[in-house]
């Protein structure tokens, strides 16, 4: 997967959040992907569970925006962004790991209560 394709995947991810578009989420993730959000605390496994996770975010009217450049290295892309969630703004760093089919196989979201404002 090219650097441009990884950057496009990140931008599509934010588009999915902002437009509540589950078809983008389905296209982004591999069927057996893992979502760690936040990393080390909560893990969601498999596309059906991941869709449920994002449906909760969509229902809560979560929106997101980049707060820095997208960084690409090897099979991964990392990016800082913030989400607006239930009156809070949460600063997050996400790392997407891609497989050979250009699907996200693992997403790690780095944030804690200290990152709420």
Secondary structure, DSSP 8 states (H G I E B T S, - for coil): --HHHHHHHHHHHHHHHHHT-HHHHHHHEEEEEEEEESTTT-EEESHHHHHHHHHHHHHTT-EEEE-S--EEETTEEEEEEEEEETTEEEEEEEEEEE-TTS-EEEEEEE--GGGB-
